[in-house]
Amino acid sequence: MLEQQSILALLQTFEVTARHLSFTLAAHEMNLTPGSGQPSDPQAGDAHRVSPVYPHDA
C-alpha cells in the first residue's frame, strides 16, 4: 500500500499535469526532468520523487 505522502505526491503530479496538459510543462513546474522522473536539482531530495501510478508488482 502506498504511504499517504506518496498518494499526495501522485495527486499533485496528476493535478499539475492536467492543468498544463503537458508532461514537460508539469515536470518543469515541479523541478523534475520529464524523462526520468527524478529531481533536476540533486539538493531537492526525495520529496519530489514520484512512484508509478500502477505498480508492476500489483
Jmol script that loads the backbone (N, CA, C; Angstrom):
load data "model"
ATOM      1  N   MET A   1       0.849  -1.190   0.000  1.00  0.00           N
ATOM      2  CA  MET A   1       0.000   0.000   0.000  1.00  0.00           C
ATOM      3  C   MET A   1       0.885   1.241   0.000  1.00  0.00           C
ATOM      4  N   LEU A   2       0.477   2.223  -0.750  1.00  0.00           N
ATOM      5  CA  LEU A   2       1.238   3.458  -0.812  1.00  0.00           C
ATOM      6  C   LEU A   2       1.050   4.252   0.472  1.00  0.00           C
ATOM      7  N   GLU A   3       2.115   4.891   0.890  1.00  0.00           N
ATOM      8  CA  GLU A   3       2.024   5.747   2.062  1.00  0.00           C
ATOM      9  C   GLU A   3       1.211   6.985   1.705  1.00  0.00           C
ATOM     10  N   GLN A   4       0.659   7.638   2.712  1.00  0.00           N
ATOM     11  CA  GLN A   4      -0.160   8.827   2.480  1.00  0.00           C
ATOM     12  C   GLN A   4       0.634   9.896   1.739  1.00  0.00           C
ATOM     13  N   GLN A   5       1.909  10.069   2.086  1.00  0.00           N
ATOM     14  CA  GLN A   5       2.739  11.075   1.429  1.00  0.00           C
ATOM     15  C   GLN A   5       2.904  10.749  -0.056  1.00  0.00           C
ATOM     16  N   SER A   6       3.058   9.469  -0.392  1.00  0.00           N
ATOM     17  CA  SER A   6       3.192   9.063  -1.788  1.00  0.00           C
ATOM     18  C   SER A   6       1.905   9.324  -2.557  1.00  0.00           C
ATOM     19  N   ILE A   7       0.777   9.053  -1.925  1.00  0.00           N
ATOM     20  CA  ILE A   7      -0.511   9.289  -2.573  1.00  0.00           C
ATOM     21  C   ILE A   7      -0.688  10.775  -2.853  1.00  0.00           C
ATOM     22  N   LEU A   8      -0.319  11.621  -1.896  1.00  0.00           N
ATOM     23  CA  LEU A   8      -0.431  13.062  -2.100  1.00  0.00           C
ATOM     24  C   LEU A   8       0.491  13.532  -3.217  1.00  0.00           C
ATOM     25  N   ALA A   9       1.684  12.954  -3.322  1.00  0.00           N
ATOM     26  CA  ALA A   9       2.605  13.304  -4.405  1.00  0.00           C
ATOM     27  C   ALA A   9       2.018  12.909  -5.757  1.00  0.00           C
ATOM     28  N   LEU A  10       1.376  11.750  -5.819  1.00  0.00           N
ATOM     29  CA  LEU A  10       0.737  11.316  -7.067  1.00  0.00           C
ATOM     30  C   LEU A  10      -0.400  12.261  -7.457  1.00  0.00           C
ATOM     31  N   LEU A  11      -1.203  12.659  -6.482  1.00  0.00           N
ATOM     32  CA  LEU A  11      -2.305  13.579  -6.767  1.00  0.00           C
ATOM     33  C   LEU A  11      -1.787  14.935  -7.224  1.00  0.00           C
ATOM     34  N   GLN A  12      -0.709  15.408  -6.603  1.00  0.00           N
ATOM     35  CA  GLN A  12      -0.123  16.681  -7.006  1.00  0.00           C
ATOM     36  C   GLN A  12       0.389  16.590  -8.440  1.00  0.00           C
ATOM     37  N   THR A  13       1.051  15.496  -8.768  1.00  0.00           N
ATOM     38  CA  THR A  13       1.566  15.305 -10.120  1.00  0.00           C
ATOM     39  C   THR A  13       0.423  15.274 -11.127  1.00  0.00           C
ATOM     40  N   PHE A  14      -0.641  14.552 -10.811  1.00  0.00           N
ATOM     41  CA  PHE A  14      -1.803  14.485 -11.694  1.00  0.00           C
ATOM     42  C   PHE A  14      -2.404  15.867 -11.899  1.00  0.00           C
ATOM     43  N   GLU A  15      -2.566  16.625 -10.818  1.00  0.00           N
ATOM     44  CA  GLU A  15      -3.182  17.951 -10.901  1.00  0.00           C
ATOM     45  C   GLU A  15      -2.358  18.888 -11.769  1.00  0.00           C
ATOM     46  N   VAL A  16      -1.052  18.915 -11.558  1.00  0.00           N
ATOM     47  CA  VAL A  16      -0.188  19.809 -12.330  1.00  0.00           C
ATOM     48  C   VAL A  16      -0.181  19.405 -13.803  1.00  0.00           C
ATOM     49  N   THR A  17      -0.112  18.108 -14.072  1.00  0.00           N
ATOM     50  CA  THR A  17      -0.115  17.628 -15.455  1.00  0.00           C
ATOM     51  C   THR A  17      -1.440  17.962 -16.140  1.00  0.00           C
ATOM     52  N   ALA A  18      -2.555  17.774 -15.447  1.00  0.00           N
ATOM     53  CA  ALA A  18      -3.863  18.087 -16.022  1.00  0.00           C
ATOM     54  C   ALA A  18      -4.003  19.583 -16.290  1.00  0.00           C
ATOM     55  N   ARG A  19      -3.488  20.394 -15.402  1.00  0.00           N
ATOM     56  CA  ARG A  19      -3.580  21.843 -15.572  1.00  0.00           C
ATOM     57  C   ARG A  19      -2.798  22.304 -16.799  1.00  0.00           C
ATOM     58  N   HIS A  20      -1.618  21.738 -16.997  1.00  0.00           N
ATOM     59  CA  HIS A  20      -0.773  22.139 -18.128  1.00  0.00           C
ATOM     60  C   HIS A  20      -1.091  21.369 -19.410  1.00  0.00           C
ATOM     61  N   LEU A  21      -1.749  20.224 -19.289  1.00  0.00           N
ATOM     62  CA  LEU A  21      -1.980  19.330 -20.427  1.00  0.00           C
ATOM     63  C   LEU A  21      -0.668  18.981 -21.118  1.00  0.00           C
ATOM     64  N   SER A  22       0.390  18.881 -20.308  1.00  0.00           N
ATOM     65  CA  SER A  22       1.723  18.603 -20.847  1.00  0.00           C
ATOM     66  C   SER A  22       2.593  18.023 -19.738  1.00  0.00           C
ATOM     67  N   PHE A  23       3.174  16.849 -20.012  1.00  0.00           N
ATOM     68  CA  PHE A  23       4.098  16.270 -19.038  1.00  0.00           C
ATOM     69  C   PHE A  23       5.350  17.128 -18.901  1.00  0.00           C
ATOM     70  N   THR A  24       5.811  17.687 -20.016  1.00  0.00           N
ATOM     71  CA  THR A  24       7.027  18.501 -19.998  1.00  0.00           C
ATOM     72  C   THR A  24       6.841  19.748 -19.148  1.00  0.00           C
ATOM     73  N   LEU A  25       5.741  20.469 -19.358  1.00  0.00           N
ATOM     74  CA  LEU A  25       5.492  21.680 -18.574  1.00  0.00           C
ATOM     75  C   LEU A  25       5.248  21.356 -17.104  1.00  0.00           C
ATOM     76  N   ALA A  26       4.562  20.253 -16.840  1.00  0.00           N
ATOM     77  CA  ALA A  26       4.334  19.842 -15.453  1.00  0.00           C
ATOM     78  C   ALA A  26       5.653  19.505 -14.776  1.00  0.00           C
ATOM     79  N   ALA A  27       6.511  18.777 -15.477  1.00  0.00           N
ATOM     80  CA  ALA A  27       7.812  18.426 -14.909  1.00  0.00           C
ATOM     81  C   ALA A  27       8.622  19.679 -14.624  1.00  0.00           C
ATOM     82  N   HIS A  28       8.565  20.651 -15.520  1.00  0.00           N
ATOM     83  CA  HIS A  28       9.302  21.903 -15.315  1.00  0.00           C
ATOM     84  C   HIS A  28       8.797  22.606 -14.056  1.00  0.00           C
ATOM     85  N   GLU A  29       7.483  22.687 -13.887  1.00  0.00           N
ATOM     86  CA  GLU A  29       6.919  23.344 -12.702  1.00  0.00           C
ATOM     87  C   GLU A  29       7.331  22.639 -11.413  1.00  0.00           C
ATOM     88  N   MET A  30       7.428  21.305 -11.452  1.00  0.00           N
ATOM     89  CA  MET A  30       7.756  20.535 -10.256  1.00  0.00           C
ATOM     90  C   MET A  30       9.260  20.294 -10.102  1.00  0.00           C
ATOM     91  N   ASN A  31      10.066  20.948 -10.962  1.00  0.00           N
ATOM     92  CA  ASN A  31      11.523  20.791 -10.923  1.00  0.00           C
ATOM     93  C   ASN A  31      11.949  19.342 -11.108  1.00  0.00           C
ATOM     94  N   LEU A  32      11.289  18.658 -12.038  1.00  0.00           N
ATOM     95  CA  LEU A  32      11.638  17.284 -12.387  1.00  0.00           C
ATOM     96  C   LEU A  32      12.145  17.259 -13.818  1.00  0.00           C
ATOM     97  N   THR A  33      12.927  16.237 -14.147  1.00  0.00           N
ATOM     98  CA  THR A  33      13.288  16.025 -15.537  1.00  0.00           C
ATOM     99  C   THR A  33      12.209  15.133 -16.131  1.00  0.00           C
ATOM    100  N   PRO A  34      11.635  15.490 -17.277  1.00  0.00           N
ATOM    101  CA  PRO A  34      10.482  14.761 -17.808  1.00  0.00           C
ATOM    102  C   PRO A  34      10.732  13.281 -18.065  1.00  0.00           C
ATOM    103  N   GLY A  35      11.894  12.919 -18.562  1.00  0.00           N
ATOM    104  CA  GLY A  35      12.146  11.531 -18.924  1.00  0.00           C
ATOM    105  C   GLY A  35      12.377  10.610 -17.753  1.00  0.00           C
ATOM    106  N   SER A  36      13.077  11.079 -16.765  1.00  0.00           N
ATOM    107  CA  SER A  36      13.469  10.185 -15.681  1.00  0.00           C
ATOM    108  C   SER A  36      12.571  10.260 -14.461  1.00  0.00           C
ATOM    109  N   GLY A  37      11.845  11.346 -14.302  1.00  0.00           N
ATOM    110  CA  GLY A  37      11.017  11.495 -13.113  1.00  0.00           C
ATOM    111  C   GLY A  37      11.834  11.753 -11.863  1.00  0.00           C
ATOM    112  N   GLN A  38      13.076  12.143 -12.046  1.00  0.00           N
ATOM    113  CA  GLN A  38      13.965  12.433 -10.930  1.00  0.00           C
ATOM    114  C   GLN A  38      14.125  13.942 -10.802  1.00  0.00           C
ATOM    115  N   PRO A  39      14.420  14.439  -9.605  1.00  0.00           N
ATOM    116  CA  PRO A  39      14.627  15.873  -9.434  1.00  0.00           C
ATOM    117  C   PRO A  39      15.785  16.357 -10.290  1.00  0.00           C
ATOM    118  N   SER A  40      15.601  17.503 -10.952  1.00  0.00           N
ATOM    119  CA  SER A  40      16.691  18.073 -11.728  1.00  0.00           C
ATOM    120  C   SER A  40      17.703  18.748 -10.809  1.00  0.00           C
ATOM    121  N   ASP A  41      17.306  19.036  -9.576  1.00  0.00           N
ATOM    122  CA  ASP A  41      18.199  19.603  -8.573  1.00  0.00           C
ATOM    123  C   ASP A  41      18.510  18.515  -7.552  1.00  0.00           C
ATOM    124  N   PRO A  42      19.758  18.022  -7.506  1.00  0.00           N
ATOM    125  CA  PRO A  42      20.082  16.935  -6.567  1.00  0.00           C
ATOM    126  C   PRO A  42      19.825  17.304  -5.111  1.00  0.00           C
ATOM    127  N   GLN A  43      19.811  18.596  -4.798  1.00  0.00           N
ATOM    128  CA  GLN A  43      19.567  19.033  -3.426  1.00  0.00           C
ATOM    129  C   GLN A  43      18.088  18.931  -3.052  1.00  0.00           C
ATOM    130  N   ALA A  44      17.217  18.681  -4.019  1.00  0.00           N
ATOM    131  CA  ALA A  44      15.780  18.633  -3.752  1.00  0.00           C
ATOM    132  C   ALA A  44      15.396  17.442  -2.882  1.00  0.00           C
ATOM    133  N   GLY A  45      16.201  16.402  -2.898  1.00  0.00           N
ATOM    134  CA  GLY A  45      15.940  15.248  -2.051  1.00  0.00           C
ATOM    135  C   GLY A  45      14.820  14.379  -2.575  1.00  0.00           C
ATOM    136  N   ASP A  46      14.262  13.561  -1.707  1.00  0.00           N
ATOM    137  CA  ASP A  46      13.251  12.593  -2.099  1.00  0.00           C
ATOM    138  C   ASP A  46      11.843  13.178  -2.151  1.00  0.00           C
ATOM    139  N   ALA A  47      11.666  14.413  -1.763  1.00  0.00           N
ATOM    140  CA  ALA A  47      10.324  14.983  -1.681  1.00  0.00           C
ATOM    141  C   ALA A  47       9.613  15.028  -3.027  1.00  0.00           C
ATOM    142  N   HIS A  48      10.367  15.084  -4.121  1.00  0.00           N
ATOM    143  CA  HIS A  48       9.750  15.214  -5.442  1.00  0.00           C
ATOM    144  C   HIS A  48       9.719  13.908  -6.216  1.00  0.00           C
ATOM    145  N   ARG A  49      10.163  12.821  -5.636  1.00  0.00           N
ATOM    146  CA  ARG A  49      10.137  11.545  -6.355  1.00  0.00           C
ATOM    147  C   ARG A  49       8.712  11.022  -6.420  1.00  0.00           C
ATOM    148  N   VAL A  50       8.371  10.481  -7.557  1.00  0.00           N
ATOM    149  CA  VAL A  50       7.009  10.010  -7.780  1.00  0.00           C
ATOM    150  C   VAL A  50       7.044   8.528  -8.094  1.00  0.00           C
ATOM    151  N   SER A  51       6.163   7.774  -7.460  1.00  0.00           N
ATOM    152  CA  SER A  51       6.041   6.345  -7.729  1.00  0.00           C
ATOM    153  C   SER A  51       5.123   6.141  -8.925  1.00  0.00           C
ATOM    154  N   PRO A  52       5.242   5.014  -9.615  1.00  0.00           N
ATOM    155  CA  PRO A  52       4.334   4.743 -10.727  1.00  0.00           C
ATOM    156  C   PRO A  52       2.892   4.639 -10.240  1.00  0.00           C
ATOM    157  N   VAL A  53       1.963   5.066 -11.077  1.00  0.00           N
ATOM    158  CA  VAL A  53       0.551   5.006 -10.720  1.00  0.00           C
ATOM    159  C   VAL A  53       0.106   3.556 -10.607  1.00  0.00           C
ATOM    160  N   TYR A  54       0.599   2.697 -11.508  1.00  0.00           N
ATOM    161  CA  TYR A  54       0.259   1.283 -11.497  1.00  0.00           C
ATOM    162  C   TYR A  54       1.518   0.477 -11.217  1.00  0.00           C
ATOM    163  N   PRO A  55       1.785   0.153  -9.956  1.00  0.00           N
ATOM    164  CA  PRO A  55       2.994  -0.612  -9.634  1.00  0.00           C
ATOM    165  C   PRO A  55       3.030  -1.934 -10.390  1.00  0.00           C
ATOM    166  N   HIS A  56       4.216  -2.339 -10.822  1.00  0.00           N
ATOM    167  CA  HIS A  56       4.391  -3.560 -11.595  1.00  0.00           C
ATOM    168  C   HIS A  56       4.116  -4.817 -10.777  1.00  0.00           C
ATOM    169  N   ASP A  57       4.249  -4.728  -9.457  1.00  0.00           N
ATOM    170  CA  ASP A  57       4.072  -5.914  -8.625  1.00  0.00           C
ATOM    171  C   ASP A  57       2.616  -6.141  -8.216  1.00  0.00           C
ATOM    172  N   ALA A  58       1.724  -5.300  -8.676  1.00  0.00           N
ATOM    173  CA  ALA A  58       0.302  -5.439  -8.297  1.00  0.00           C
ATOM    174  C   ALA A  58      -0.407  -6.456  -9.160  1.00  0.00           C
TER     175      ALA A  58
END
end "model"
wireframe off; spacefill off
backbone 0.3
color backbone group
